[in-house]
């Protein structure tokens, strides 16, 4: 049974049923900020994070696509099992003479690497975007929405930066920006400082996925994350995508952007894999694990081919994006996506994404939230 649970836990985020969600949503919740206060604090945090991400990582804000040409190969497939597919549509254009098959982006992961070259970014420079996307295959619960907003960022690096030390340095700079935003909104609204809902810790704890599995070998991924967050309320889990000792990756990860195959060494000298990871925190409002960002050093020509071979996707090498990596036309990079609404939800002590973003929710969920003092925006 544990094996079945582990396999089911690899992809397809969301709780899975509204019966279960009703048990999970807090019964003792009352929003600290009203809707006006929420918007004022939200945009203060947004501006602070954008400004400080750019400052810390030497990024510039750029425009980002909402739709892309299918043939470009730059849309993000999110996972390698094909469980989440983009929204597509046909543009007949010019009476059908010059049509385009388009897709709504699921994330700008691949596009950003191409954009680094387009904008002429040099080593140590990069871009940040105010990215909007649609992910139609999510189960809509308290922290998953079909509407996705992220700070999608990317920075040019060299081969010498493709290591754990540089990855951790970048992660700490991101954490500094998020903590600074928390301090800002708490200065604006001191009531956000609450013993009931503790603030984020000053420091992140770095752990390899393999180390967490060693601690909790019988638990599936989400339960392992929940368990480790009881001990460390903010963690960066390294090496997501590589197959672990139990025969499963910590979580499915696409084969053509993050590098999860490179061999590394843990702090205590153990062999590990992967130059990527996720920031997860303990959310004291929902009393659950809460993912804020997924990021990593990106694949180079060798690791791209290795990961595509491992996942049976070598046919992708024919697309312009993949050719750009194989032929060393696109720069080496590190990058990630930081969930905007996820971050606001955490900083403003909210119980539901719908309190900080406007999107579609089923009536069953809106009714459930209303009974629990969760005021979903419409």
Buried (B, 14 or more C-beta within 10 A) or exposed (E): EEEEBBEEBBBBBBBEEBEEBBEEBBEEBEBBBEEEBBBBBBEBBBEBBBBBBBEBBBBEBBEBBEBBBBEBBBBBBBBBEEEBBBBEEEEEEEEEEEEBEBBBBBBBBBBBBBBBBEEEBEEEBBBBBBBBBBBEBBBBBBBBBBBBBBBBBBBBBEEEBBBBEBBBEBBBBBBBBBBBBBEBBBEBBEEBBBEEEEBBBEEBBBBBBBBBBEEBEEBBBBBBBBBBBEEBBBBBBBBBBBEBEBEBBBBBBBBBBBBBBBEBEBEEEEEBBBBBBBBBBBBBBBEBBBBBBBBBBBBBBEBBBBBBEBBEBEEBBEBBBBBBBBEEEBBBBBBBBBBBBBBBBBBBBBBBBBBBBEBEBEEEBBEBBEEBEBBBBE
